């Protein structure tokens, strides 16, 4: 089984499905070697999915099946919610395969990154969406897996343990406070929406600004420093959010008390909700984000007069699913012990669109 592997050869192992499916791996020389172990006998597939969908579409799949009674490993790609197609360029190598004691174990190897558009890269310090599927015991015909024998699992193929340990110490320090701000099962719209010019465009991309009074999410009095934080990813449809702390009310109609008009508290903002609202940017999130820990002498200062938080949020719902909901947000760690250095920010570019001119040696 997966637990019988030599730890020195495969230092990382994850149980993907309890008592049924395991994946162990090691990385060297730009390649990853994976041991896939399943209980029983039959085809099995492991894939690197796309965070925006969290589903089969766009997934890069390693499919283990049999050809003429011989176990083979094939490189497949899921173009849609249909049977994945075999890649034109095969970048998966089968190193070994065995069946014993009612267990199947295969060892495969692939590059971390290729130039094949049908492959998804495996990146360092990145929370990949690992997809899996397998057939019933004894079935080697690669076919529909049903609703039970498939799913997804977040996995880091490489992880900076020192960073994560440092963040956990701050998270668990009773002298620090949590500032948690998140959507509450928000139903992501899929209807057509107006763009910046007022034209109606399709609804797979939605830009929503989520606001709340600062006093609603923390009891810590100003000023205080943000010193660490962890994104809360509560939807497969979340692409990113840009976060701000504001002095002025950023909502379209400031005369309506907060909490009385949901469309005024969460509003269309076209990725520009913080403009002219005396806002200071604070750490946000994009697909693959893992949070942050500031150096021990550095804080992100929220001064007296800060009254609002705003999350400028982008959702991507390519299938226009009507069952798209979100409970994402951010868990910031704050302290009243102000740090010696205050973290700032600077934007660099030739204009507000941040375009870089082509054909120049320096820009």
N, C-alpha and C positions, 0 to 999 in steps of 0.2 A: 504494500500500500504506500501512500504518500509518506507515511510516518517512518517507513523503512529506508528512505533515501539517506545518503551520506550528507550530513549538514554542511560540511566543508565544501562539497561540490554544488549544493543547492541550498544556499543560506536562507532563502525566503520561500515560504509556503503559505498558501491561503486555502482554507476550506470554503469552497464556493457554494456547495449544497451539502448540508449536514449529513454525514455518513454516506454520501453518494459520490461527490465530485470534488477533486482537489487539483490545484495547479501549483507547482514549484518551479523556481527559475534561478538562473544566474546569468549575469551580463559580463561580456568581455569582448574586446576588439571590435566594437560596433555591432555586435550580434547578441541576441538573447536566445538561450537554450531553455526550453520549457519541458517539464514533465507533466503530462496530463494523465490523471488517474481517475477511473470511474469504477464504481461498483457494478458488477455484472459484465455482460458482453454486448457489444453493439456500437453503432456509429455515435460519434460525439463531435461537437464543434465548439471552438472557442474563438471569440471575435473581439476586435478593438472597435468600439462604437463611437459615434459622434455625440458629444455632450448636448448639442442643441436638440437632438431628437431623443436620445436615450433609448433608441429602439433599433430595429433591424436595418432600416433604411440607411445606407451609407456605411455599413459595417464591413470591416476587413476580416474575413473568416478563415480559420484553419479548420479544415474538415477531415476527420479521421474516419475512413470507411474501408471497404474491401473491394478489390478488383481481382476476379478469378481466384477467390479465397485467400488472397494476399493482402495484408493490411497496408494501406497507403495513406499518405498525408497530402492534401491538395490545398492550394491557395484559391479562395473564392471571394467574391465581392457581392454585397447585397444592393442591387439597384433600387429595390422597392420592397414592399411586403409580400414578396414572392420568393421562390426558391433561388438562393444565391447562385450566380453564374461563376463558372471556372475562369480564373484570370488568364488573360493571354500570356502574361509573363509569370511563371511560377517562381516564387521567392521563398518557399517553404521546403525544408529538407527533413526527411524522416531519418533519424539516427538509429532508433531501435523501437521494437514493439514486442510486447509479451502478454499472454493471457495465462493466469494461474490463480488458483484459489478463489475463483469467481470474481476476479478483478482484471481489468484491462489497464495496461500502463504503456504509454508511448512517449518517446523523447523526440522533440522536433526542434529545429533551429531556423531562425529567420533574421534578416538584418533589422536593426532598429529603425532605419530609414532607407527608403529606396526612391528612385525617380519614377516609379510606377504610380499612375494616377488612381489605380485600383487598390493601392495599399495605404493604410493609415500609419503614421509614424508613432513609434513608442518613444516617449520623451522622458527626460530626467525630471524628477521632482514634480510630477504631474499626476493628478487624480484621474486615471483613465476609467472609462466605462467599459468594463469587461462583460461581453455578452456570452451566454452559453446556451446550448441546446443538446439534447441527446435522445436517442431512440429507446424504445422499450427493450428489455433484456432479450438478446438473441437476434435482434433486427439490425442487419448491416446495410439495408437499403436506405440511402440518404433521402428522407422524405419529410413531410410535415410532422413536427414534433408534438403537436397538441398544445393544450394550455398549461399543463402541469410541468412538462420537462423543458422549460426554458425560463430565462430571466436575465437579470443584469446585476453587476456587483462592482462597486467602486474599488479601485485597486491602485496603489502606488508601486510601480516596478522598481523605483529607487526612491529613497527617503532620507532626508537630512535629520537623523535622529537627534542631534544636538539642538537643532532649531525647535523641533517639536517638544523636546523635554523642557527647554527654556520657556516656551509658551505655556506649557502645562503648569509650570511653577507659578507663573503670574496668574493664570486662570484660577488656581487653587489658593492663592494668597488672600487671607481674610481681611487684610488691610486695604485691598483694592475692591472696587465696586464694579458691577456689571451695568452696562448701558445697552439694553437689548431693544432693537427696533425691527419689526418684521411685519410683512403682510399677514393677514389672517384669512387663509383659505380664499384668497381673492380669485374671482372668476375672470380669467383673462378673456377680453372680448376678441371676436374674430370678424366683426363686421368691417366694412370699408371705413376708412378714416381720412380726415383731411391732412394734407401735407402742409409745409410752410407757406405754400402759395395759395392755400385754400382749396386745391384740387382734391377730389376724392380718389384714394388709391386703395389697392387690395389690402386685406387685413392680416396677412400672415406675419407681418412685422408690426408690433404695437409699441409705442413709446408713452409710458405713463410716469407721472411724477407723484410719488407717495409722500405725504407730509404728516407731521405730528408736532405738537408743542413739545419742547424739550422736557418740560416738567412732567409730562405724561410717562416718560420712559426712564427717568433717573431721579433719585432723591439727593444726589450729590450737588452741593451748591457750587456756583461759579465763583472764581475761575477754577478749572481743573485741567489735567492733562490726559489725553488718550495715549496709552503706552503699548497697547497690543490689541489684537482683535482677530476674530474668526468669522468668515462668511457662513451664513446659514443658507444652504442651497435647498430650497423646498419645492422645486419644480424642474422637470426636464425641459421646460420651455423657456427658462431664464437664460438669456444670453449675457447680459451684464447690467450693472447699475453704477452710476456715478453719484457719489454721496456728498452732501454739503450740510454745514451748520450755518444757519442764517439769523441775522438780526431782525429782518423784516419778514412779515407774513408772505410766503411765496405763492399762496393760492390765488386763483383768478379773481375771486370775490372775497375780499378780506372782511366784509361786513357781516358775513354769515358765520355764526359761532362754529368752532370746530366740532365735528361729530353730527351736525344736523343735515349735511348734504354730502353724500358719499362721492358724487361726481365733482364736487368742489375740493374735497380732501385728496382724491386720487384723480388727476386730470391729465388730458393730452398736453404734452410739453415739447415734443420734437427735439429732445436732447438739448434743451436750453432753459430749463426751469429755474436755474439759479441766477440768471442774468438780471442785473439791476436790483437784486434783493439783499445786497450786502452779505453775501454768502462766502464762506470759507470751505474749500474742498477738504474732505476727510476721506480716509481710505475706502475704496469701493471694491467691486468684484467684476471679473470677466471669467469666461469659461476656463477652468484650470487653476483659478486662484486658490491660494492655500492660507491666506491670512498673513499677519505680520507681527513682528516683535521689534520694538524700537530699542536702540542701544540704551544702556542703563542710565545715561545722563541726558536723554533726549525725549521730549514729549510733544504732542500736538496740542497746542494750547487753545482751549475754548474760553474766551474772555467774558467778563460781565457784559450783559446786553444780548448775548446769544439766546434766542428764544425758540427757534424752530429747527427741525431736522427735515431734510428732503432727500429722497432717493429717486434719481432720474433713471428710470428702468426701461430696458429693452427686452421685449419678449419675441421669440421666434417660434411660430406655430405653423410649420410648412404644410401640414395636412389639414389645417383649419379644424382641428378637433374641437368639438363642443364641450369636451370634458377636460379642458385645460384650466388648472387651478394653481395657485401659488401661495406658499407660506414662507418665502425666502426673506432674508434680512441680514442683520449683522449683530454680532455679540462683541461690543467694544469693552475693553478693560480700562478703567479710568482711576486716577488717583488725585487726592488733594495735596499730596507731597509734590509740589511743582518741580520739574526737572530743571537742571542747570541750563540746558540748551533747548530752544524752541524750534521745532521743525517747521520749515517754510516750503514754498514751492515756486517754480518759475516755469513759464511757458515760452518755448522758443519756436519761431517760424517767421515766414515772410509776410503772412497776413492771418486773419482769423481762421481761415480754412486749413492752415498749417501745411500748405503745399510746398513741396521741394521742387525747384526748377530743374528741368532735365538738361543734360549735356554740359554741366559745369563741374569742374574739379573740386570746387569748394562752394558751400551754400550755408 
